[in-house]
Amino acid sequence: MKSGIHPDYHEIKIIMTDGSEFTTRSTMGKAGDTLRLDIDPKSHPAWTGVQRMMDTGGQVAKFNKRFAGLGNRK
């Protein structure tokens, strides 16, 4: 590796959504910084397999009503 062209690789603290924390090495920030996660593998539906459909203001119902007959030929 060439010297002087690579970012500093140091330890940072990661805090998960449930409050658990661990230390890892990263190029983010500076040594001793803390990264608080909004989404992590313990809570995100992509990893847990549990999904919720959030219908704010009937948007899903409005979509289904508007496109219910799409693809049906008479």
N, C-alpha and C positions, 0 to 999 in steps of 0.2 A: 504494500500500500504506500502511496505517496504521503509524505508527512505534510501537515498543515492544510489539507483540503477537506478533511472529514470532520463532521460535527462532533462535539463533545458527547461521549457516551457515559452516563452517570446514573446513580440510583435515584428513583422517585417513589413516592408512596401512592398507591391506588386505593381509593375508597369506593366500594361497591354500593349499590342502592340499598342493600339491607344493613349497611353499617360495617360489614366486615372489611378488613383492609389487609394489604400485603405490599411488599416492596419488590420492585423489579428494576431492570436497567432500561434506559430509554435515551433518545436524543431530544425529547421534549423538554422545554424550559431549561432550568438550571438544577444543579444538584440540590436535593432536599425538597423540591417542589411537590405539591399534592395534586393529583388528578381525581376529581369526583365524577363518577360515571352516572349518567341519567338512565342508560340502558345497559344491562349486562346479561350474560347467558343464564342467570338464575331467574330472571323475571321477564325476559323478552319472549313473545310468542314464537319467534322463529326457532328458538332453541327448546322451549318447553313443550311446544305442540298444542298449547291451550290458546285458542283464539277467541276474541270477543268482537262482535260487530257493534260498533258505536253509531247510533243513529241520532244525529243532532238535528233537530228541527224537521224530522221526517224526510230527510234527503234520500235515504235508501228507498222508502216507499214511493217517493216522487219519481225516482229513477225507474223502479220496477213498473210503475203505472205508465210512464212515458214509453218505455221500450218493451212492454209485455208482448206485443204482437210482432216484434222484429223477427224476421225469418220465416214466419208463417205465411204460406201462399194459399189463396182461396180460389 
